[in-house]
Amino acid sequence: MKKVIIIFISLIVAAFLVISIGKYFVEREIIQRDQDVDEKWNLLKNDVYLHAELLSKINENNKYISNDSLNLIINNQKMINECTLDFSENEYYLNKLVLKIKADTLSNDSDLNALESKHKRLNHLVLNYDTAARNYNDFIRSFPLNLYTFKRYKTKEWFELKYGIENENPKTKYDKDLEWMLEIEKSKGL
């Protein structure tokens, strides 16, 4: 009987140690992935500000938008510390303005070249951020980790905007995706 109790207690202690060690490594991996997402976000966000400043220079004499309105959008963007639907929507409108300016042909080729090289860099940074955010989301949603991370961690939004080309409004796209998912649930009787 003593041997059974000792074995039982040993198994409980071993299980506790395995769970504790596993929890430590999972937490460490989540923190590392979260820091990677934040680092990529900060790089993207800093370049977005430089993009907006370039846009301000090109928007001489308030030809396309009043500088007050442009500054309001830029200041709102500065206050957002993570990727959100509102941030994406503001960038959507700024990108739309850039496309309008490009369509009207910029006053000189150097502005156009600067804008196009900025778009290439921004699209590269968007890809890096989206990859990091998806890796983080996939990790915390994977089974059996999702049993542990379910309410402790929230997923990261990704930034599906491509600079320099026409995009769909992120809020409209989000609403369409939500309606589509609800229709699938209804069709399956959920």
C-alpha positions as CSV (number, residue, x, y, z in Angstrom):
1,M,0.0,0.0,0.0
2,K,2.9,2.4,0.8
3,K,4.4,1.7,-2.6
4,V,1.2,2.6,-4.4
5,I,0.9,5.8,-2.4
6,I,4.6,6.7,-3.2
7,I,4.1,5.9,-6.8
8,F,0.9,7.9,-6.9
9,I,2.6,10.9,-5.2
10,S,5.6,10.6,-7.5
11,L,3.3,10.6,-10.6
12,I,1.6,13.7,-9.3
13,V,4.9,15.5,-8.7
14,A,6.2,14.4,-12.1
15,A,3.0,15.6,-13.8
16,F,3.3,18.9,-12.0
17,L,6.9,19.4,-13.0
18,V,6.2,18.5,-16.7
19,I,3.2,21.0,-16.7
20,S,5.3,23.7,-15.1
21,I,8.2,23.2,-17.4
22,G,5.9,23.1,-20.4
23,K,4.1,26.2,-19.3
24,Y,7.5,28.0,-18.9
25,F,8.5,27.2,-22.5
26,V,5.1,28.0,-23.9
27,E,5.1,31.4,-22.1
28,R,8.6,32.2,-23.3
29,E,7.6,31.3,-26.9
30,I,4.5,33.4,-26.7
31,I,6.4,36.4,-25.3
32,Q,9.1,36.0,-28.0
33,R,6.5,35.9,-30.8
34,D,4.6,38.8,-29.3
35,Q,7.8,40.9,-29.2
36,D,8.5,40.0,-32.8
37,V,5.0,41.2,-33.8
38,D,5.5,44.4,-31.8
39,E,8.9,45.0,-33.4
40,K,7.5,44.5,-36.9
41,W,4.6,46.8,-36.0
42,N,6.8,49.6,-34.8
43,L,8.9,49.4,-38.0
44,L,5.7,49.6,-40.1
45,K,4.2,52.3,-38.0
46,N,7.3,54.5,-38.2
47,D,7.4,54.2,-42.0
48,V,3.6,55.0,-42.2
49,Y,4.4,58.3,-40.5
50,L,7.2,59.0,-43.0
51,H,4.7,58.1,-45.8
52,A,2.2,60.6,-44.4
53,E,4.9,63.3,-44.1
54,L,5.8,62.7,-47.8
55,L,2.1,63.0,-48.6
56,S,1.9,66.3,-46.8
57,K,4.8,67.7,-48.9
58,I,3.1,66.5,-52.1
59,N,-0.2,68.0,-51.0
60,E,1.0,71.5,-51.6
61,N,-1.5,74.3,-51.2
62,N,-4.1,71.9,-49.9
63,K,-4.8,70.8,-53.4
64,Y,-6.2,67.4,-52.6
65,I,-7.1,67.6,-48.9
66,S,-6.8,70.3,-46.3
67,N,-3.7,70.0,-44.2
68,D,-5.8,70.2,-41.1
69,S,-7.7,67.0,-42.2
70,L,-4.5,65.3,-43.1
71,N,-2.8,66.2,-39.8
72,L,-5.9,64.9,-37.9
73,I,-5.6,61.5,-39.7
74,I,-1.8,61.5,-39.0
75,N,-2.3,62.4,-35.3
76,N,-5.0,59.7,-34.9
77,Q,-2.6,57.2,-36.4
78,K,0.1,58.1,-33.9
79,M,-2.2,57.4,-31.0
80,I,-2.8,53.8,-32.1
81,N,-0.3,51.4,-30.6
82,E,-1.3,48.2,-32.4
83,C,-2.9,47.1,-35.6
84,T,-6.6,47.8,-35.5
85,L,-9.4,48.0,-38.0
86,D,-9.5,51.8,-37.4
87,F,-5.8,52.1,-38.3
88,S,-6.3,50.0,-41.4
89,E,-9.3,52.2,-42.5
90,N,-7.3,55.4,-42.0
91,E,-4.5,54.0,-44.1
92,Y,-7.0,52.9,-46.7
93,Y,-8.2,56.5,-47.1
94,L,-4.6,57.9,-47.2
95,N,-3.7,55.3,-49.8
96,K,-6.8,56.3,-51.8
97,L,-5.6,59.9,-51.7
98,V,-2.2,58.9,-52.9
99,L,-3.7,57.0,-55.8
100,K,-5.7,60.1,-56.7
101,I,-2.6,62.3,-56.6
102,K,-0.7,59.7,-58.7
103,A,-3.6,59.6,-61.2
104,D,-3.4,63.4,-61.6
105,T,0.3,63.0,-62.1
106,L,2.6,64.5,-59.6
107,S,4.2,67.8,-60.2
108,N,7.7,66.2,-60.7
109,D,9.2,62.8,-61.2
110,S,11.2,62.9,-58.0
111,D,8.0,63.0,-55.9
112,L,6.6,60.1,-57.9
113,N,9.8,58.0,-57.5
114,A,10.0,58.8,-53.8
115,L,6.3,57.7,-53.4
116,E,6.8,54.5,-55.3
117,S,9.9,53.5,-53.4
118,K,8.1,54.3,-50.2
119,H,5.2,52.0,-51.3
120,K,7.6,49.2,-52.0
121,R,9.2,49.5,-48.6
122,L,5.8,49.8,-46.9
123,N,4.4,46.7,-48.7
124,H,7.5,44.8,-47.6
125,L,7.0,45.9,-44.0
126,V,3.3,45.0,-44.2
127,L,4.2,41.5,-45.4
128,N,6.7,41.1,-42.5
129,Y,4.2,42.3,-39.9
130,D,1.4,40.1,-41.3
131,T,3.6,37.1,-41.3
132,A,4.7,37.7,-37.7
133,A,1.0,38.3,-36.6
134,R,-0.2,35.1,-38.3
135,N,2.6,33.1,-36.8
136,Y,1.7,34.4,-33.4
137,N,-2.0,33.7,-34.0
138,D,-1.4,30.2,-35.3
139,F,0.8,29.4,-32.3
140,I,-1.7,30.5,-29.7
141,R,-4.6,28.8,-31.5
142,S,-2.9,25.5,-32.1
143,F,-4.1,22.4,-30.3
144,P,-3.4,21.7,-27.4
145,L,-2.0,25.2,-26.6
146,N,-5.3,26.8,-27.3
147,L,-6.6,25.0,-24.2
148,Y,-4.1,27.1,-22.2
149,T,-4.1,30.3,-24.2
150,F,-7.9,30.5,-24.9
151,K,-8.7,33.4,-22.6
152,R,-5.2,34.5,-21.6
153,Y,-4.1,35.9,-25.0
154,K,-5.9,37.7,-27.7
155,T,-5.0,37.3,-31.4
156,K,-3.3,40.0,-33.4
157,E,-5.0,41.8,-36.2
158,W,-3.2,41.7,-39.5
159,F,-2.9,44.6,-41.9
160,E,-4.2,43.5,-45.3
161,L,-3.7,46.8,-47.1
162,K,-1.3,47.0,-50.1
163,Y,0.1,50.5,-50.7
164,G,0.1,52.0,-54.2
165,I,-2.9,49.9,-55.5
166,E,-6.7,50.1,-55.1
167,N,-7.9,48.2,-52.0
168,E,-11.3,47.4,-50.5
169,N,-12.2,49.4,-47.4
170,P,-11.1,47.1,-44.5
171,K,-14.3,47.7,-42.5
172,T,-16.5,46.8,-45.5
173,K,-14.4,43.7,-46.1
174,Y,-14.6,42.8,-42.4
175,D,-18.4,43.1,-42.5
176,K,-18.7,41.0,-45.6
177,D,-16.5,38.3,-44.1
178,L,-18.6,38.3,-40.9
179,E,-21.9,38.0,-43.0
180,W,-20.4,35.2,-45.0
181,M,-19.4,33.3,-41.8
182,L,-22.9,33.8,-40.3
183,E,-24.5,32.5,-43.5
184,I,-22.3,29.3,-43.3
185,E,-23.3,28.8,-39.7
186,K,-27.0,29.2,-40.6
187,S,-26.7,26.8,-43.5
188,K,-25.2,24.2,-41.2
189,G,-27.9,24.7,-38.5
190,L,-25.6,26.2,-35.9
